[in-house]
Amino acid sequence: MMMMKVVVMVTCLSHDNMIISACEICETNSLYAIKIMMKVVVAVTCLSHEYIDNYGTSREICQTNSMYAIMMMMKVVVVVTGLSHDNMSITACEICQTNSKHAIMMMMKVVVMVTCLSHDNMSITACEICQINSKHAIMMMIKVVVVVTGLSHDNMSITACEICQINSKHAIMMMMKVVVMVTCLSHDNMSITACEICQINSKHAIMMMMKVVVMVTCLSHDNMSITACEICQINSKHAIMMMIKVVVVVTGLSHDNMSITACEICQINSKHAIMMMIKMVVMVTCLSHDNTSITACEICQTNSKHEILMMMKVVVMVTCLSHDNMSITACEICQINSKHAIMMMMKVVVMVTCLSHDNMSITACEIVRSTPSMQ
């Protein structure tokens, strides 16, 4: 969250609308997918297509998980922030693979240039970084927060024992501590125990996220009133109803206006669940069902090309981009249940509701764990 705030302060744009992280582009294997995200950036930042096209040709992009894709993102940052390529100077050797220590070092260098911090102040070694999802990677992010916010390591005091694994209760507690320091909320006000958190995809984890939303949005628990019975499992109809209720409270829409029955929702990966999401978009954006016009034939299965094309149509309506400009083929899209497709849906929600990923929804990493991938 702090890293996002740093980007927001520098560019006046939210992290999600502004830049594609190395982790996000990891598997989206086509230049068209990057092109579409670049065009979304165009619409948000008012940069012309000529600027983006000049700094993101097919030769430069190559494959999305290559050094060229990262170089493309650097060029986007150059255009937005006015930094020169000489100041960024990241070589192929430094980048290597997108999930390697070098890629992390690259992102650190970008932060260094934007915040005018020296490498000596950041001093993150390969040993500290280790693997992208290890405790050392988390410690690295903590150190970045320390340097940027002026908080000392003693104030953050997150040990290896607390962090344990990235998807453990201790990792969640670590994120809570960051929120405490950023928002000046005390631990007593957050009071989330290990029993409440349990597993990342459990009802208690959802309750924890709800409590964060309560404190951030000043909404009371009574207004959210989501019981364990309603939540049940993360991929159940009750979890969807919970998300609907959050939208109701935030947008001021009544349950009657949303009126999504169990029959409509059925299973999380069914066409009815997708239709439910379409209805949400209709009510939030004031678009009619006729304009969204997604049939069962188009949707087919949630991991099919048609469902992704449906999301593209939603993006078309929200961003005013044409289908011709978005031209993503079935071969390029791959599977719907990847974290990147989920991140795309989350970004649409962020743009429509002006809520951040942290305040609004479940991250791609959490969703991928809770929903078994389909071959």
N, C-alpha and C positions, 0 to 999 in steps of 0.2 A: 504494500500500500504506500509506503514511504517512497519507494522507487517511482511509483506512478505519480506521486505528488511532485517529485523533483521534475519529472518531465512536464507535468502540467504547468509548473511555475515558469519553466524555461520557454515553453512553446505555446502556452495558453491552450493546449489541446489535451484531451484525455489520452492516457497511454494506449487504450484499446483502439481509438480512432487514428492514432498517429503513426504507430510503428509496429512492425511485425517482428516478434522476438525469434531468436534462433530456435527456441523450443517449439514455437507455434508452426514454423514452416517445415519442420523436420520431415514430414511424410507426404506433403501435398504435391507431389512429383510433377507439376507442369508449370510452364511459364504463364499459362492463361490464368491459373489460379492466383498467381502473384499479380498479374495484370488487373484482375478484378479488384483485388484488395488495394492496389495502387489507385484505381479509379475511384474507389470509395474515399481514399485519402484526398483525391482531387476535389470531390464534391464537398468534403468537410473543410478543407483548408483553402479552397478557392484558388489553388494552383492550377495552371492550365495544363491540358493534356500534352502540349508541346514540351513543357518542362519535364513531365514525368516520362514521356516517350524518349526524350533525349538522354535521360539518366536511367533508363531501364529497357534497353533493347534486348531482343531474344538472344543475341550473342553474349551479352553481359550476364543475363540471368541464367542461361543454360538449364541446369537442374536446380530445383528449389532447395535441395539439401547440400548444395555445393558452395564453395567459397564465393562463387559469382552471385549467388542469391543474396549472400550477406553483403557483398560489395554493393549490390543494388540498394539494399536497405540503407547502407551508409550514404549513398548518393542522395537518397530521399532526405535523410537527416541533413545533408549538406544544403540542399535546396531550402529546407524549412528554417534551419538555424543560421545559415550564412557561414558556416565553417567551411574552410577549404579542404580539398582532398589531402593536401600536404600535411595539414594538422591531424588528419585521421590516419593516414599512412598505415594501413593494416595489410600485411602481405599474406600470400597464400600459405606460407609456412606457419604464420600466427593463427590463421583461421582453422586450417586442417579440416576437421570434421565439426559439424554443428554442435555436437554434444560433448566436445572435448574440452580440456582445460583451456586450450587456445581460444576457443569461441567465447568462453567466459572472460578470458583476459581481454578479448576484443571489446566485449560489452563494457568492461571496466574502463578501458581506454576512452570509450565514448563518454562515459560518466565523468572521467577525469577532465576531458576537454570542455564539456558543458559546464561543469561546476568549478573549473580552474583548480582542481586538487591535483597534487603531484602523485606519481606512482609510489613514492616513498611513503606517503601518508596512507596509501591503500595496502601496499605490501602484502599481497596474497600469493602465496607460493603454490606450486603444483601439489605439494604434500597436503596443504590445507584444503584445496579444491577436491582432489581425489576424483570421485565420481559425481556426476551432476545431481544425483538424488541422495547423496550421502550427507552425513552430519556436517562434514567439512564444507560442503557447498552452502549449507544453511549458515554455518559460522561465517562464511565469506559474506553472505548477504547481510548478516548482522553487523559485520565490520563496516560495510558500506553505509549502513544506516547510522552507525556510530560517527563516521567521518562527516556525513552530510548533516546530521542533526545536532552534532556536538555532544551527544550523550556518551558517557564513558562506558567501557565494557563492564565495569562494576555495576552500573545501573541496569544493565541488560542481563547480566549474570545468567546466561543460559548454558548449562553444562551439557556434556555429551550424554549424560544420564537422562537429562530432561528431554533432549531431542530424540534420542534413540533412533527410531525409523521415521522416515518422512511422513508416513501415514498413521503414526501412532498418536495416542492422546497427548504425549509430551510435545510433539510438534505443534499440535493445536494450541496447547498451553503457551508455547513460545509465541505463536502468532497473536494470542490474546495479550501477552505482555507488551508486544509492540503496539497493539491498539491502545493499551492502557497508557503508555507513554505519549503516544501521539494525541490522544483525545483527552488526556488528563483524567480519565476515569480510574477509579481505584479498583483493585482486585475484588474488594468486597462488593462493589456494585455489579461486577461481572459474575462472580461466584459460580463458576462452572467447575464442578467436581469431575473426577475421573469416572465416577458412576454415571454422570450425565452424558459425558462424551462417549464412553464405551468404544464403539467402532465407528470409523469415519462414515460408514453408510447406514448407521443405525438411527433410530428416531431421536436419540439423545443428541447426536451430532446436529441434527436438523434443529432441535430445540436450542442448541447453542447458537447456531446461526441466527435463529429468530431473536434471541436475546441481544445479539449484536445489532440487528436491525432496529430493535426497540430503542436501544440507547442512541443510535445514530440518528434515527428519524423522529425521536421523541414520541413514538407511538406506544401506547400501553399494551401490556400483555392481554388485557381484557378485549382490546380491539382486534387482536390477532387470534386469540382463543383457539389454538390448534392443539387438540388432545392427542395422546398416544394412539388412541383408537383411530383418529383421522389420518395420522401420519403412516402408521403401520410400517410398510417397507418403502425404501426410497424409490422403487420402480413400480409402485402400486398406484391405483386410481386415487387413493387417499393423498398420496404425496402430490399428485397433480392438483387435487382440490386445495391442498395447502398453498401451492404456488398461486392458484387462482385467488385465494383469499388475500394473499399478500398484494396482488395486483389490485384487488378491490379496495384495500385500505389505502394504497398509495395513489391510485388514480381517481378514487372517489366513485368508481362504478359500483352499482349494486349487484348483489348475487342474482337478482332477477334478470338483469341485463346480460349476465354471463351464462346463466342457466345451462350448465353442462352436466348431463346425467351420467350415471355409471355406465349406462348402455352406450353412450356416445364415446366415453373415454376407453372403456374396455381394458385393453392392455396398453402399456406405455409405448410399445413399438407398433401399435396398430394404426390403421388409416384414420380411425376415429380420434385418436390422440392428436394426430397431425391436424385433423379438421378442427379440433379444439383450439390448437395454437393459431390456426388461421382465423378463427372467430375472435380470439384475443386481439390479434393484429387489426382485424376489422374494427373492433370497438375502440381501440386506442388511437388508430390513425384515421378513423372516420371513413375508411374505404369500404365499399359495399362488397357483398359476397360475389356479386357479378364481376367485379374488378379482379378479385382474387381467383375466382373460377378454377379451383383445383379439383378435379374429379378423382374418383377412386382409381380410374385407369391410369391417371397421371402419377398418382402416389404409389400404387402397387405395394411394394414392401418398403419398410423404412430404410433399408440398406440398398435400395435401388437407385439408379440414375434419375428416375422420375421424381423421387422425393427431394433429391438435391436440386433438381431443376425447379421444383416448387419453391424452395427457399430462395433460389435465384430470382424467381418472379417477385417474391416479397421484397427482396433487395432492390429490384428494378423499380417497384412502386415507391419505396421509401426514398431512394436516392435519385430517382429520375434517370437512371441509366437505361439504355435500350438493351433488348435481348441480343442484338448484333454485337454490341460492345462486350457482352459477357460471355458469349460463345464458349462454353465449357462442355466438352464432349464426355460421353460415358467413360471412355478409356482414361481420360484425364482425372476424372472425379474419384474413381476407385470405390471406396466403401463409405457408407453413410455414418457408421458408428465409430468413426475415428474421432479423436479428440479435436481435430481441426474443424470437422463439420459441426461439432457441438460448439466450438468456440465461435464459429460463424453465426450460429443462432443466438449465442449470448451477446455478440456484438450488435446484432440487430435490436435485441431487447434493450441494450444499453443506449443506443441511439434514439430509440422511440420513447423510452421512459426517463432518460437522463439519469438512470441509476448506474452506479459502478458495479463491476463484477463482484466486488467484495460485499457490497450491500444487498445485491439483488439475488444472486443465484449461486448455484453449485459449480465449482470450477470443473474444467474439462478433465483434470486429473482425477477428481473424485467421481465423476460420472463414468469414466472409463473403467474404474475399479468396480463400481456398483452394477454396471451392465456388461455381461459377458459379450465379448466381441463375436461377431458372426462372420463366418468364412464366406 
